[in-house]
């Protein structure tokens, strides 16, 4: 009942904000930042961050670039978001 009151007072855009923020509800602040930086750094949006993308001056992820060989343990030439988060957990 109370949530309906909030929606009526604040309007529909507020509901969208709640839904958007709930996508990150289970993630730590650090993981949210990694998500955002990865999305920008992966310039071709193929969910595979190459060393060149990680090294890019304006959009890259310098820490990932400097640790690229450690993260890319299978030597595929790219790293995934999950691999970056796993390395950050260590």
Phi, psi and omega per residue, in radians:
X1 nan -0.788 -3.107
X2 -1.155 -0.641 3.140
X3 -1.120 -0.610 3.074
X4 -1.097 -0.676 3.108
X5 -1.093 -0.758 3.136
X6 -1.088 -0.765 3.141
X7 -1.091 -0.741 -3.135
X8 -1.130 -0.647 -3.121
X9 -1.297 -0.791 -3.018
X10 -1.636 -0.316 3.074
X11 1.564 3.061 -3.078
X12 -1.098 -0.706 -3.137
X13 -0.973 -0.563 3.111
X14 -1.094 -0.701 3.111
X15 -1.060 -0.753 3.093
X16 -1.056 -0.687 3.116
X17 -1.108 -0.738 3.111
X18 -1.093 -0.773 -3.136
X19 -1.130 -0.700 3.123
X20 -1.138 -0.772 -3.099
X21 -1.219 -0.445 3.136
X22 -1.216 -0.344 3.092
X23 -1.106 -0.505 3.133
X24 -1.784 0.103 -3.002
X25 -0.992 -0.658 -3.090
X26 -1.562 -0.053 -3.081
X27 -1.745 2.619 3.055
X28 -1.268 2.855 3.089
X29 -1.013 -0.719 3.134
X30 -1.058 -0.794 3.132
X31 -1.138 -0.614 3.088
X32 -1.111 -0.722 3.119
X33 -1.160 -0.711 3.094
X34 -1.074 -0.767 3.108
X35 -0.976 -0.849 -3.087
X36 -1.139 -0.778 -3.140
X37 -1.158 -0.684 3.130
X38 -1.108 -0.745 -3.135
X39 -1.039 -0.671 3.119
X40 -1.304 -0.740 -3.071
X41 -1.207 -0.585 3.141
X42 -1.379 1.330 -2.953
X43 -1.121 -0.469 3.108
X44 -1.684 0.034 3.031
X45 0.958 0.747 3.111
X46 -1.797 0.137 -3.124
X47 1.069 0.476 3.070
X48 -2.388 1.876 -3.107
X49 -1.539 2.021 3.120
X50 -1.475 2.921 3.093
X51 -1.060 -0.724 3.129
X52 -1.063 -0.730 3.109
X53 -1.145 -0.701 3.135
X54 -1.169 -0.538 -3.120
X55 -1.486 -0.211 -3.073
X56 -0.944 2.276 -3.020
X57 -1.067 -0.820 -3.038
X58 -1.482 -0.574 -2.990
X59 -2.090 -0.027 -3.000
X60 -1.311 -3.083 3.094
X61 -2.200 1.566 -3.024
X62 -0.983 -0.679 3.134
X63 -1.157 -0.665 3.081
X64 -1.148 -0.765 3.141
X65 -1.029 -0.774 -3.104
X66 -1.251 -0.309 3.125
X67 -2.032 0.322 -2.999
X68 -0.972 -0.801 -3.098
X69 -1.147 -0.559 3.091
X70 -1.233 -0.636 -3.110
X71 -1.356 -0.719 -3.127
X72 -1.465 1.186 -3.047
X73 -1.169 -0.392 3.140
X74 -1.648 0.081 3.122
X75 0.901 0.811 3.124
X76 -1.492 -0.279 -3.123
X77 1.606 0.087 3.079
X78 -2.668 2.827 3.055
X79 -2.214 2.706 3.140
X80 -1.832 2.902 3.098
X81 -1.028 -0.729 -3.137
X82 -1.107 -0.688 3.117
X83 -1.140 -0.696 3.133
X84 -1.130 -0.761 3.120
X85 -1.144 -0.661 3.114
X86 -1.117 -0.715 3.108
X87 -1.154 -0.685 3.134
X88 -1.123 -0.493 3.127
X89 -1.283 -0.318 -3.094
X90 -1.376 nan nan
